[in-house]
Amino acid sequence: MRPKTPRLAVRAVILDDDRLLLVNAWPDGKSDLMCAPGGGVEVGSSLPENLIREVFEETGLTVEVNAPCLVNEFHDPQSEFHQVDVYFRCTMIGKAQIEPDWQDPEAIVTDRRWVTRSEMSKLRVKPDSLAAVAFGDADAPTYDPLEPLVR
């Protein structure tokens, strides 16, 4: 039986010096897929509060959360997993330097890096629309419909 509601998550679109922050959120090297930092929301905290917490946990960086810029849905056709991600543009508070020894307390994020659009094109990244949204393409969507989960 499928869950009654999809999981809700928040993600950060953070640009610094024409570079986008990406993370790999597949523990133990299960996948090379990169995405924007963020994660599931906790009840009783606003979406921006959840995002500030998630970005710090995954990267050690502090951000200010600005306007939403994308809603993306994805699901795993093989299971009951269905997630809705709300992406927000974020601004760095302080330096954009990621400490090389930073550890995600949940040990989920195994890689974090700043990438140019050119570097991003050589990586596996989800959602498909992330580059267009992050780098402000005129035709960037604000809603990216249901994508299958890719591992």
Number of C-alpha atoms within 10 A of each C-alpha: 5 9 9 7 10 16 16 16 22 26 28 31 26 24 19 14 9 12 18 22 22 23 22 22 25 17 13 10 13 10 13 15 17 22 20 24 25 27 22 17 20 12 8 8 10 10 21 21 15 20 28 20 18 24 22 15 21 25 25 17 20 19 21 16 20 14 10 17 18 21 18 24 21 20 18 15 11 8 9 13 15 20 20 19 22 22 28 23 19 21 17 14 10 9 9 19 11 14 11 9 6 14 16 18 9 9 13 16 21 17 19 21 14 20 18 16 15 10 11 17 11 8 12 15 20 17 21 13 17 22 20 14 19 24 16 12 11 8 8 17 17 15 13 17 13 15 17 14 16 13 10
